[in-house]
Amino acid sequence: MYLCSIARALISKITSSAIPSTYALEIQVFMASPCKARDSETATLGAPSTGNVLNHPHGTDIVDPIHGTITVHPLLSAFINTPQFQRLRFIRMLGPAYFTFPTGNHNRFEHCIGVSYLAMQLVETIRRNQPELAVTEADCLAVGLAGLCHDLGHGPLSHTFERFLREACPDKKPWDHEAFSISIMEDIVESRNLMPLLRSYHLDEIDLIFVKELIHGQRLVGRPKEKAFLYEIVSNKRNGIDVDRIDYIYRDAFNVPVVACTPTRFSEVIDTARAICVDDDWQICYAARFAHVIWELFDTRRELHRRLYQNQANGLGERMTLDILLAADKHLTFVGPDGVSFRLTESLKSLPHFMMLNDGIISQIRDSFQPEMKTARDLLNRLFTNERYKFICRTDLVKSLGGIELAKLKVDLTRMVKSSLQKSPHREMRVDDVVLIHQKFDYGMGEKNPMERISFYDRSNLSAAVKMSTEDFDVSSPQYWLEESVSLYYKHDDVTIIDELRCAMCRWAEERKLRILLNPDNLKPLRSARNEKGDHDAILPDAELTKAVKKDLFSIYNMEEPADAKIKGEFDVLARLDEFEANKVKPK
């Protein structure tokens, strides 16, 4: 029997450290109980049902802007109609990006429903096209439930809350929102007594373990090796093509249209999905004729990071939001259902406390009147009124910054500026006033080509997997699969310190042969003051510029006072150059 084989496999697995602690104990309890065959259609592994879980006659219809009308299975509706799941309505997908992109106000609630729908659609496609794999309704519902619950553990402001915890509690183990998702799902099952309902749809304790494994993207005991492909649907550790990524890419691009993409194109790709055994490992493969659509998904993801997620304005907005939370944490308190007060960083100690948190914490900070909250309120007002930290410069995108340590770079830049400001003792500068934002742009797999990890099939042989490269479908591979950049900001308006920081950053970059950009959108490169031959003219965009402008510009780079007292830095020089280029008039 299937469950007995699982129990035997668990004997060697149970002591392994690879089993997540969130459900290792439950596995032990499951082993201790006698193995019982499943009733009805699932008594024998792989006994398929003729029903389609996507069109249940008692399902609930939800109109989704990405996927159209979704019929939600009654079992999933029982999870959706709980306070734990409804909390996701008040957690925005893009966190503080809403302050930069006003249309980015969609939430985790709709995303989770979309992921669940795509997950079940993908399972039903394989189930329909390959009945020999014996995919059951229990498989489909378990995968759909994993997609529905995979983001239950997100805190307020989504991923920004995770970054806040890393900075506020650097000595503690990094927080895992997936583990909290599993804990909340267990709380829903227990508090709503959903186990009888689960059993009525032929899902038992081992299926719940399977759901938890799906959320982690790691196969242990939930399903046999022949169904390993099911673990690539919600969280695909092999190549990143999973329904979670598909939904958030299309949903984010729809709500913040900085990148053009059409969700219906990938629906066609899902309709071609097949499970194929590749090197004794069952994987999800797609029709070779849709390889270019999959590549477009990776390319769209990178563009979203460049234009949306890590956009200069958005990245700075998130940095300010982190500073707001850090300033507020010591003084902002909440009262849990047990009457106990707690802070943001203490919310993880109790699930009921954590469940109270959502994006409303921003309103609580705004409406607070305690004198201790003034720093956080003032920062929030700056964010609301677009009085953000001052952009100074950034490095051009390169393949690698050599494992840059931002904390050390901040100290080095501050030391160089303080050394230059010795003549101005009245000016004070703190390391914490310097802001560095590290940006990374890749195609989903770091320095690796994600297309190399995807298997395809040709219509002439549906059971043989093949590999494809970008050249196979007329697309040029990028020069680098991963590019990095670092941007420099200052929290105040002191022009002198800003210019000194810019010069210090230029010297740091020149030592590493990096280009410095003065424009946050990568439009104006600021090259070194000398080319390889030592020619100063290499930096100047037009030969007709007067010697006075040249001299002023070189004085700035050489840390000397410019002849023109009105010129304070490169921005002033570039402003004169821009005016000259626009009017085509030689500067006086």
C-alpha positions as CSV (number, residue, x, y, z in Angstrom):
1,M,0.0,0.0,0.0
2,Y,1.1,3.5,-0.8
3,L,1.0,4.9,2.8
4,C,3.0,1.9,4.0
5,S,5.7,2.5,1.5
6,I,5.8,6.1,2.7
7,A,6.2,4.9,6.3
8,R,9.1,2.7,5.3
9,A,10.7,5.7,3.4
10,L,10.2,7.8,6.5
11,I,12.4,5.5,8.6
12,S,15.4,6.8,6.7
13,K,14.1,10.3,6.2
14,I,12.9,11.2,9.7
15,T,16.4,11.9,11.2
16,S,17.5,13.9,8.2
17,S,18.1,17.6,8.7
18,A,16.6,18.2,5.3
19,I,13.0,17.9,6.7
20,P,11.8,21.4,7.6
21,S,11.1,21.7,11.3
22,T,7.7,23.1,10.6
23,Y,6.2,19.7,9.9
24,A,8.9,17.2,11.0
25,L,7.0,16.5,14.2
26,E,3.8,16.0,12.3
27,I,5.5,13.4,10.1
28,Q,6.6,11.5,13.2
29,V,3.0,11.5,14.5
30,F,1.8,10.3,11.2
31,M,4.3,7.4,11.3
32,A,3.2,6.4,14.8
33,S,-0.4,5.9,13.5
34,P,-1.4,2.7,11.6
35,C,-1.3,3.1,7.8
36,K,-4.8,3.1,6.4
37,A,-5.8,2.9,2.8
38,R,-7.6,5.9,1.5
39,D,-11.3,5.4,0.9
40,S,-13.3,5.8,-2.3
41,E,-11.3,6.5,-5.5
42,T,-8.0,7.2,-3.7
43,A,-7.8,3.8,-2.0
44,T,-5.4,2.8,-4.8
45,L,-2.7,5.3,-5.8
46,G,-3.4,6.8,-9.2
47,A,-7.1,5.9,-9.4
48,P,-8.2,8.9,-11.5
49,S,-11.5,10.6,-11.3
50,T,-13.5,11.8,-14.2
51,G,-14.4,15.2,-12.6
52,N,-12.8,18.5,-13.4
53,V,-12.0,20.5,-10.2
54,L,-11.8,23.7,-12.2
55,N,-15.5,23.6,-13.0
56,H,-17.1,22.3,-9.9
57,P,-21.0,22.7,-10.0
58,H,-21.0,24.2,-6.5
59,G,-18.0,26.5,-7.1
60,T,-17.9,30.2,-6.6
61,D,-17.3,32.5,-9.6
62,I,-14.7,35.3,-9.1
63,V,-13.9,37.8,-11.9
64,D,-10.2,38.3,-12.1
65,P,-8.6,41.0,-14.4
66,I,-5.8,38.6,-15.4
67,H,-7.5,35.2,-15.8
68,G,-11.1,36.1,-16.4
69,T,-13.8,34.3,-14.6
70,I,-12.4,31.8,-12.1
71,T,-14.6,29.1,-10.6
72,V,-13.3,28.5,-7.1
73,H,-13.7,24.9,-5.8
74,P,-15.8,24.7,-2.6
75,L,-12.9,23.3,-0.6
76,L,-10.8,26.3,-1.5
77,S,-13.7,28.6,-0.7
78,A,-13.7,27.3,2.8
79,F,-10.1,28.5,3.2
80,I,-10.7,31.8,1.5
81,N,-13.7,32.6,3.7
82,T,-11.6,32.8,6.9
83,P,-10.2,35.8,8.7
84,Q,-6.7,34.5,8.2
85,F,-7.0,34.5,4.4
86,Q,-9.1,37.7,4.2
87,R,-6.2,39.5,5.9
88,L,-4.4,39.3,2.5
89,R,-6.8,41.9,1.2
90,F,-4.9,44.5,3.2
91,I,-1.4,43.5,2.1
92,R,-0.3,45.0,-1.2
93,M,1.7,42.9,-3.6
94,L,4.3,45.6,-4.2
95,G,4.5,47.0,-0.7
96,P,5.6,50.6,-0.6
97,A,5.8,50.8,-4.4
98,Y,2.3,52.2,-4.1
99,F,3.9,55.5,-3.0
100,T,5.8,55.7,-6.4
101,F,3.3,53.9,-8.7
102,P,-0.2,54.8,-7.6
103,T,-1.8,52.0,-9.6
104,G,0.3,49.4,-7.9
105,N,-2.4,48.8,-5.2
106,H,-3.3,45.2,-6.0
107,N,-3.0,42.7,-3.1
108,R,-1.9,39.3,-2.0
109,F,-5.5,38.2,-1.8
110,E,-6.1,38.3,-5.6
111,H,-2.6,37.0,-6.3
112,C,-3.1,33.8,-4.2
113,I,-6.4,33.1,-5.9
114,G,-4.8,33.6,-9.3
115,V,-1.9,31.2,-8.4
116,S,-4.3,28.6,-7.2
117,Y,-6.2,28.8,-10.4
118,L,-3.1,28.5,-12.6
119,A,-1.8,25.6,-10.5
120,M,-5.0,23.6,-10.9
121,Q,-5.1,24.5,-14.6
122,L,-1.6,23.1,-15.1
123,V,-2.4,19.9,-13.2
124,E,-5.6,19.4,-15.1
125,T,-3.7,19.8,-18.4
126,I,-1.3,17.1,-17.5
127,R,-4.1,14.9,-16.1
128,R,-6.1,15.3,-19.4
129,N,-3.2,14.8,-21.8
130,Q,-1.4,12.0,-19.9
131,P,-4.0,9.8,-18.1
132,E,-1.3,7.1,-17.8
133,L,0.3,9.2,-15.1
134,A,-2.7,8.6,-12.9
135,V,-3.0,12.1,-11.5
136,T,-5.9,12.2,-9.1
137,E,-8.4,14.8,-8.0
138,A,-6.6,14.8,-4.6
139,D,-3.4,15.7,-6.4
140,C,-5.1,18.6,-8.2
141,L,-6.8,19.9,-5.0
142,A,-3.6,19.7,-3.0
143,V,-1.6,21.6,-5.6
144,G,-4.4,24.2,-5.8
145,L,-4.5,24.5,-2.0
146,A,-0.7,25.0,-1.9
147,G,-1.0,27.8,-4.5
148,L,-3.8,29.4,-2.5
149,C,-1.9,29.3,0.9
150,H,1.6,29.9,-0.3
151,D,1.6,33.6,0.7
152,L,-0.5,33.5,3.9
153,G,2.7,34.2,5.9
154,H,3.5,37.6,4.3
155,G,3.8,40.5,6.7
156,P,2.8,44.1,6.2
157,L,4.2,45.7,3.1
158,S,5.1,42.2,1.7
159,H,8.8,41.6,1.2
160,T,9.7,45.0,2.8
161,F,8.7,43.5,6.1
162,E,11.3,40.7,5.7
163,R,14.0,43.3,4.9
164,F,12.9,45.3,8.0
165,L,13.3,42.2,10.2
166,R,16.8,41.5,8.8
167,E,17.9,45.0,9.6
168,A,16.1,45.3,13.0
169,C,17.2,41.9,14.2
170,P,20.5,41.1,12.4
171,D,21.6,38.5,15.0
172,K,18.5,36.4,14.6
173,K,17.8,33.7,12.0
174,P,16.3,35.2,8.8
175,W,12.6,35.1,8.9
176,D,10.9,32.7,6.4
177,H,7.4,33.8,5.3
178,E,6.8,30.3,3.8
179,A,7.1,28.7,7.2
180,F,4.6,31.2,8.5
181,S,2.3,30.4,5.6
182,I,2.3,26.7,6.6
183,S,1.6,27.7,10.3
184,I,-1.4,29.8,9.3
185,M,-2.7,27.1,7.0
186,E,-2.6,24.7,9.9
187,D,-4.3,27.2,12.1
188,I,-7.1,27.5,9.5
189,V,-7.6,23.8,9.4
190,E,-7.7,23.5,13.2
191,S,-9.7,26.6,14.0
192,R,-12.3,26.0,11.3
193,N,-12.4,22.2,11.8
194,L,-11.8,21.6,8.1
195,M,-10.4,18.1,8.3
196,P,-13.8,16.5,7.8
197,L,-14.3,18.7,4.7
198,L,-10.8,17.7,3.4
199,R,-11.6,14.0,3.9
200,S,-14.8,14.4,2.0
201,Y,-12.7,15.4,-1.0
202,H,-10.3,12.5,-0.3
203,L,-7.5,14.5,1.2
204,D,-5.9,13.2,4.5
205,E,-2.9,14.0,6.7
206,I,-0.4,12.9,4.1
207,D,-2.0,15.2,1.6
208,L,-1.5,18.1,4.0
209,I,2.2,17.2,4.3
210,F,2.2,17.2,0.5
211,V,0.8,20.7,0.5
212,K,3.5,21.9,2.9
213,E,6.2,20.4,0.7
214,L,4.7,22.1,-2.4
215,I,4.9,25.5,-0.6
216,H,8.6,24.8,0.2
217,G,9.2,23.3,-3.3
218,Q,10.9,20.3,-1.8
219,R,9.8,16.7,-2.3
220,L,10.2,14.5,0.8
221,V,7.4,12.0,1.5
222,G,4.2,13.7,0.1
223,R,4.3,12.0,-3.2
224,P,6.3,9.2,-4.9
225,K,9.2,9.8,-7.3
226,E,6.9,9.3,-10.3
227,K,5.0,12.4,-9.3
228,A,8.0,14.6,-8.7
229,F,6.8,16.9,-11.5
230,L,4.0,18.2,-9.2
231,Y,6.6,19.9,-7.1
232,E,7.5,22.2,-10.0
233,I,4.1,23.8,-10.2
234,V,3.9,26.2,-7.2
235,S,7.6,26.7,-6.3
236,N,9.9,25.6,-9.0
237,K,13.5,25.3,-7.7
238,R,14.8,23.9,-11.0
239,N,14.2,26.7,-13.4
240,G,11.8,29.2,-11.9
241,I,8.9,28.6,-14.2
242,D,6.1,28.2,-11.7
243,V,2.6,29.6,-11.4
244,D,3.6,31.9,-8.6
245,R,6.0,33.7,-10.9
246,I,3.7,33.6,-13.9
247,D,0.9,35.2,-12.0
248,Y,2.9,38.0,-10.3
249,I,4.7,39.0,-13.5
250,Y,1.4,39.4,-15.4
251,R,-0.5,40.9,-12.5
252,D,2.2,43.4,-11.7
253,A,2.7,44.4,-15.4
254,F,-1.1,44.7,-15.8
255,N,-1.5,47.1,-12.8
256,V,1.7,49.0,-13.3
257,P,2.0,48.9,-17.1
258,V,5.7,49.7,-17.4
259,V,6.2,46.5,-19.5
260,A,3.9,45.2,-22.2
261,C,2.9,41.5,-21.8
262,T,-0.2,39.4,-22.6
263,P,-1.3,36.8,-20.1
264,T,-3.2,34.8,-22.7
265,R,0.0,33.9,-24.5
266,F,1.2,31.9,-21.5
267,S,-2.2,30.2,-21.1
268,E,-1.4,28.6,-24.5
269,V,2.0,27.4,-23.1
270,I,0.3,25.8,-20.0
271,D,-2.0,23.9,-22.4
272,T,1.0,22.2,-23.9
273,A,2.6,21.1,-20.5
274,R,3.6,17.5,-20.3
275,A,5.5,15.5,-17.6
276,I,8.5,13.7,-19.1
277,C,11.2,11.6,-17.3
278,V,14.6,13.2,-17.9
279,D,17.6,11.4,-16.5
280,D,15.4,9.5,-14.1
281,D,13.8,12.7,-12.9
282,W,10.2,13.6,-13.8
283,Q,9.9,17.2,-15.0
284,I,7.4,19.5,-16.6
285,C,8.2,20.1,-20.2
286,Y,6.7,22.5,-22.8
287,A,6.2,22.4,-26.5
288,A,9.3,23.7,-28.4
289,R,7.3,26.0,-30.5
290,F,6.6,28.1,-27.4
291,A,10.2,28.4,-26.3
292,H,10.2,32.1,-27.3
293,V,7.2,32.8,-25.0
294,I,9.0,31.3,-22.0
295,W,12.1,33.4,-22.8
296,E,9.9,36.5,-23.0
297,L,8.7,35.6,-19.4
298,F,12.3,35.7,-18.1
299,D,13.0,38.9,-20.1
300,T,9.8,40.5,-18.8
301,R,10.8,39.6,-15.2
302,R,14.1,41.4,-15.7
303,E,12.5,44.5,-17.2
304,L,10.0,44.6,-14.3
305,H,13.0,44.6,-11.9
306,R,14.6,47.4,-13.8
307,R,11.5,49.5,-14.4
308,L,9.4,48.7,-11.4
309,Y,10.7,46.6,-8.5
310,Q,14.2,48.2,-8.4
311,N,13.4,51.4,-10.2
312,Q,15.4,54.2,-8.7
313,A,12.4,56.1,-7.3
314,N,10.8,52.9,-6.0
315,G,14.0,51.6,-4.5
316,L,14.5,54.9,-2.7
317,G,10.9,54.8,-1.5
318,E,11.4,51.4,0.0
319,R,14.6,52.5,1.7
320,M,12.7,55.4,3.3
321,T,9.9,53.1,4.3
322,L,12.5,50.8,6.0
323,D,13.9,53.8,7.9
324,I,10.3,54.8,8.9
325,L,9.7,51.3,10.4
326,L,13.1,51.2,12.1
327,A,12.4,54.6,13.7
328,A,8.9,53.6,14.8
329,D,9.6,50.1,16.1
330,K,10.7,51.1,19.6
331,H,7.6,53.2,20.2
332,L,4.9,51.7,18.0
333,T,3.0,49.1,20.0
334,F,0.0,46.9,19.3
335,V,-2.3,45.0,21.7
336,G,-3.0,41.4,20.9
337,P,-6.3,39.5,21.5
338,D,-4.7,38.2,24.7
339,G,-4.3,41.8,26.0
340,V,-0.5,41.7,25.6
341,S,1.3,44.6,24.0
342,F,4.0,43.9,21.4
343,R,6.2,45.7,18.9
344,L,6.7,45.0,15.2
345,T,9.8,43.0,15.9
346,E,8.0,41.0,18.6
347,S,5.1,40.0,16.4
348,L,6.7,36.7,15.3
349,K,6.5,35.3,18.8
350,S,2.8,34.7,18.6
351,L,0.7,33.8,15.5
352,P,-2.4,35.8,16.8
353,H,-0.1,38.8,17.2
354,F,1.3,38.4,13.7
355,M,-2.2,38.1,12.2
356,M,-3.1,41.6,13.4
357,L,-0.5,43.2,11.2
358,N,-1.2,44.5,7.7
359,D,-0.4,47.6,5.6
360,G,-2.5,49.7,8.1
361,I,0.7,50.2,10.2
362,I,1.6,53.1,7.9
363,S,-1.7,54.9,8.9
364,Q,-1.0,54.2,12.5
365,I,2.4,55.9,12.2
366,R,0.9,58.8,10.4
367,D,-1.8,59.3,12.9
368,S,0.4,58.9,16.0
369,F,0.8,61.8,18.3
370,Q,3.6,60.6,20.7
371,P,6.6,62.8,20.7
372,E,8.8,59.7,20.3
373,M,7.2,59.0,16.9
374,K,8.2,62.4,15.5
375,T,11.2,61.1,13.5
376,A,9.1,58.4,11.9
377,R,6.2,60.8,11.2
378,D,8.5,63.4,9.6
379,L,10.1,60.7,7.4
380,L,6.6,59.5,6.4
381,N,5.6,63.1,5.5
382,R,8.7,63.4,3.3
383,L,7.7,60.2,1.5
384,F,4.1,61.5,1.0
385,T,5.2,64.9,-0.2
386,N,8.0,63.4,-2.5
387,E,10.8,65.1,-0.5
388,R,13.0,62.1,-0.8
389,Y,16.7,61.6,-0.1
390,K,18.9,63.3,-2.6
391,F,20.2,61.3,-5.5
392,I,24.0,61.8,-6.0
393,C,25.2,59.3,-8.5
394,R,25.3,55.6,-9.4
395,T,27.7,53.2,-11.0
396,D,27.0,51.9,-14.4
397,L,25.7,48.3,-14.7
398,V,28.6,45.8,-14.7
399,K,28.8,42.0,-14.5
400,S,30.0,42.0,-10.9
401,L,30.9,44.5,-8.2
402,G,33.2,42.0,-6.5
403,G,31.1,41.2,-3.5
404,I,30.6,44.8,-2.4
405,E,30.0,45.5,1.3
406,L,27.7,48.5,1.5
407,A,28.4,49.1,5.2
408,K,32.1,49.4,4.6
409,L,31.7,51.6,1.5
410,K,29.5,54.0,3.6
411,V,32.2,54.3,6.2
412,D,34.9,54.8,3.5
413,L,32.9,57.5,1.7
414,T,32.1,59.3,5.0
415,R,35.8,59.2,6.0
416,M,36.9,60.7,2.7
417,V,34.2,63.5,2.9
418,K,35.1,64.3,6.5
419,S,38.7,64.6,5.5
420,S,37.8,67.1,2.8
421,L,35.5,69.1,5.2
422,Q,38.3,69.8,7.7
423,K,38.2,73.4,6.6
424,S,34.5,73.6,7.5
425,P,34.3,72.3,11.1
426,H,30.7,73.6,11.5
427,R,29.5,71.0,9.1
428,E,28.5,67.6,10.6
429,M,28.1,64.4,8.7
430,R,27.0,61.0,10.0
431,V,27.5,57.6,8.4
432,D,23.8,56.9,8.8
433,D,23.0,59.9,6.6
434,V,24.7,58.2,3.6
435,V,22.4,55.8,1.7
436,L,23.6,53.1,-0.6
437,I,21.2,50.9,-2.6
438,H,22.5,47.8,-4.3
439,Q,20.7,46.7,-7.4
440,K,20.9,43.3,-9.1
441,F,19.2,42.5,-12.4
442,D,19.1,38.9,-13.7
443,Y,16.8,36.5,-15.6
444,G,15.7,34.6,-12.5
445,M,18.7,32.3,-11.9
446,G,21.5,34.6,-11.0
447,E,24.5,34.3,-13.2
448,K,23.0,31.2,-15.0
449,N,21.0,31.0,-18.2
450,P,17.5,29.8,-17.1
451,M,16.7,28.4,-20.5
452,E,19.4,25.7,-20.1
453,R,17.4,24.3,-17.2
454,I,14.1,23.9,-19.1
455,S,13.2,20.9,-21.1
456,F,11.0,21.0,-24.2
457,Y,9.5,18.4,-26.5
458,D,8.7,18.2,-30.2
459,R,5.4,17.2,-31.6
460,S,7.1,14.4,-33.5
461,N,8.0,12.7,-30.2
462,L,6.0,13.6,-27.1
463,S,8.0,11.4,-24.7
464,A,11.5,12.7,-25.5
465,A,12.8,15.9,-23.9
466,V,15.2,18.3,-25.7
467,K,17.1,21.4,-24.7
468,M,16.9,24.7,-26.5
469,S,19.0,27.9,-26.4
470,T,18.0,31.4,-27.2
471,E,19.7,31.1,-30.6
472,D,17.3,28.3,-31.5
473,F,14.4,30.7,-31.7
474,D,16.1,33.8,-33.1
475,V,16.9,35.7,-29.9
476,S,20.3,37.0,-29.0
477,S,21.6,36.0,-25.6
478,P,22.4,38.9,-23.2
479,Q,26.0,39.8,-22.7
480,Y,25.7,39.1,-19.0
481,W,23.0,37.1,-17.2
482,L,23.5,39.1,-14.0
483,E,24.4,42.8,-13.8
484,E,24.9,44.9,-10.7
485,S,24.9,48.6,-9.8
486,V,25.1,50.7,-6.6
487,S,23.4,54.1,-6.1
488,L,24.4,56.8,-3.7
489,Y,22.0,59.1,-1.8
490,Y,22.2,61.6,1.0
491,K,19.4,62.3,3.5
492,H,19.8,66.1,3.7
493,D,20.1,69.0,1.3
494,D,23.7,70.1,2.2
495,V,25.1,70.9,-1.3
496,T,28.7,71.0,-0.1
497,I,28.5,67.5,1.4
498,I,26.6,66.2,-1.6
499,D,29.3,67.4,-3.9
500,E,32.0,66.0,-1.7
501,L,30.2,62.6,-1.6
502,R,30.0,62.7,-5.4
503,C,33.7,63.3,-5.7
504,A,34.5,60.6,-3.2
505,M,32.3,58.1,-5.1
506,C,34.0,59.1,-8.3
507,R,37.4,58.3,-6.8
508,W,36.2,55.0,-5.4
509,A,34.7,54.0,-8.8
510,E,37.8,55.1,-10.7
511,E,40.0,52.8,-8.6
512,R,37.8,49.9,-9.7
513,K,37.5,51.1,-13.3
514,L,33.7,51.7,-13.0
515,R,31.7,54.4,-14.8
516,I,29.7,56.8,-12.7
517,L,26.3,58.0,-13.9
518,L,24.8,61.3,-12.7
519,N,21.3,60.6,-14.0
520,P,19.3,58.0,-12.1
521,D,17.9,56.7,-15.4
522,N,21.3,55.8,-16.8
523,L,21.1,58.5,-19.5
524,K,24.2,60.5,-18.8
525,P,27.5,58.7,-18.2
526,L,30.2,60.6,-16.4
527,R,33.4,59.2,-17.7
528,S,36.8,59.5,-16.1
529,A,38.5,62.9,-16.4
530,R,41.2,61.3,-18.4
531,N,41.2,58.7,-21.1
532,E,43.8,56.0,-21.5
533,K,46.2,58.5,-23.1
534,G,45.7,61.0,-20.3
535,D,43.7,63.3,-22.6
536,H,41.3,65.6,-20.5
537,D,39.1,66.2,-23.6
538,A,37.8,62.6,-23.3
539,I,35.1,63.7,-20.9
540,L,33.7,66.6,-23.0
541,P,30.8,66.0,-25.3
542,D,31.5,68.9,-27.7
543,A,34.9,70.3,-28.9
544,E,33.5,73.9,-29.1
545,L,33.3,74.3,-25.4
546,T,35.3,77.1,-24.0
547,K,38.5,76.6,-22.1
548,A,36.9,78.2,-19.0
549,V,34.2,75.5,-18.8
550,K,36.9,72.8,-19.3
551,K,39.0,74.3,-16.5
552,D,36.0,74.5,-14.1
553,L,35.1,70.8,-14.8
554,F,38.6,69.6,-14.2
555,S,39.0,71.6,-11.1
556,I,36.0,69.8,-9.6
557,Y,37.6,66.4,-10.4
558,N,40.9,67.5,-8.9
559,M,39.2,68.6,-5.7
560,E,40.1,72.3,-6.4
561,E,37.9,75.4,-6.3
562,P,36.4,76.2,-9.7
563,A,37.2,79.6,-11.2
564,D,33.4,80.3,-11.6
565,A,32.0,80.7,-8.1
566,K,28.5,79.8,-9.3
567,I,29.6,76.3,-10.3
568,K,29.4,74.0,-7.3
569,G,29.6,70.6,-9.0
570,E,29.2,68.5,-12.1
571,F,25.4,69.2,-12.2
572,D,26.1,72.9,-12.8
573,V,28.6,72.1,-15.6
574,L,26.2,69.6,-17.2
575,A,23.4,72.1,-17.0
576,R,25.5,74.5,-19.0
577,L,26.3,71.8,-21.5
578,D,22.7,70.8,-21.8
579,E,21.7,74.4,-22.4
580,F,24.4,74.7,-25.0
581,E,23.3,71.5,-26.8
582,A,19.7,72.5,-26.7
583,N,20.3,76.0,-28.1
584,K,23.3,75.2,-30.3
585,V,24.9,78.4,-29.0
586,K,28.5,78.5,-27.9
587,P,28.6,79.3,-24.2
588,K,30.0,82.7,-23.3
